[in-house]
Amino acid sequence: MNMGRFFPVILLLALIPLYFSTLSTLSLMNKRLPKGDEVNVVLPSPILKITSLDFDGLSSDILYLKTLVFYGSTFVGKDANKQQRKLKESEFNWIYDMLKASTDLDPYFLDPYLFANGILTWEANKIRETNKLLEKGNHYRDWDYWLPFFLGFNHFYFLGDNEKGAEYLMEASKKPGASPLYGHLAARLAYKSNKVENAIIFLENMLEKTDDKTMRKDYETRLKALKAILFLEKGVAAYKEKTGRNPSSLAKLQELGLVEWLPVDPYGGEFYIDKDGSIKTTSDLRDMKKTQSNQENP
């Protein structure tokens, strides 16, 4: 007898009792929840995959739509006077579980990732949970620049991690259709996290792939500034190795012959040594002439 032919049937028969046992447990959990909190229970993804049979995509859509309907129901009132009631922690947890289940069933489905990033970050402060979802989407949707862009923004804005933010923005900038501005954002964050050499390598790579004259000029200006910063950082490192301390000013580097000249910031600012010994500029890598013009002509 060929057991291989009967194995799927045997497996299904073995899983049916587990399925009904899980449903029974979840039903009991629902009854124990406070009234109105039934949204807390979401079937585990492995069970959902079994019950959806070959309709993972459809099941994913249904879970996502159910989440949208619930979120919409939290707005009370009519038309322009609608206001959202404050959601409870358990309700935000349910939204996360539903979006996780939806993307487990169909990890290529973009909308749940966008919804999570718009709601769970700003309203629920679930940054790390949202990033987990986005990382899953980024793995499967490896052509999509939106997911690494949101990951970069979340790390920079919510978590204060400039280095990780720069990494994701660099990744986003290399995706088809991504805005060239992502490259500028990535370089700025790398500069802020003292990863100047990484920013230089990244911008040189972007420059090779960019034909737009305006963008090439912007990249060249930023590269010039970052290379000047790296040049001065090496001088500071040499000074510290020689004296055991950071220099009090950039002029000290020239006095000891550690640098032949002091470069000029192409953005119109002045380079200086920060408290931690890193090189910064008063321009913060922004064109000071444009900034001043905007301030004078609001």
C-alpha angles and dihedrals in degrees: 000000000000104000091186091073092055098041096092090051092048091048092050092050089050093050097047094075089047090051094052091043089055092048090050092051092048091048090053090048090052092053091052094052120098113263112281094021098095089113088077095081120080123170112249114261095245090056091046090052090054095046094046090058106188094342100087093137094051092046090050090053092050093051091048093047090049088054091050092049091050093048090048090051090061090072112088130191131042133296112311092004094062114129129184119238116227110270119227123237090249090056093051088048089053091050090052092048091049093049090046091051091046092053092043088059093044112013091179093062105111102191098071090054092051092046091050092050092049098046112022096048102045100031105029102028089229094145100147093044090050091048089055089057092046092049089054091050091045090055094053100032093051092159095056119099095190097074098051088042091056091044090053092048093048093050092048102039105031103025100032091229104141094173095055090041090055092050093054094044090051088052092048093050091059094055121101113273096011118148115256086228089075087070091057092048092049093050092049093051091047088052091050091051091050093250095127096146091054090050091052093051090047095049092046088055092048091048091056091055098043122092098170108108095213093050091045090054091050092048091048092051092050092046091052091052094046093047089052089052092049090048091054093043090058089051091052090049090051091048092050092048090051100042105021093238141070118267117256092225141005089250088070089065091058093043091058092044093245091129127026094213142002110246123228122238106244089210091063098254132114126252116232140170114257123216092264092052095256122131117250135171131220089228092061085215093298125122102259093197091059091043092051091046091052091050092050092046107037 
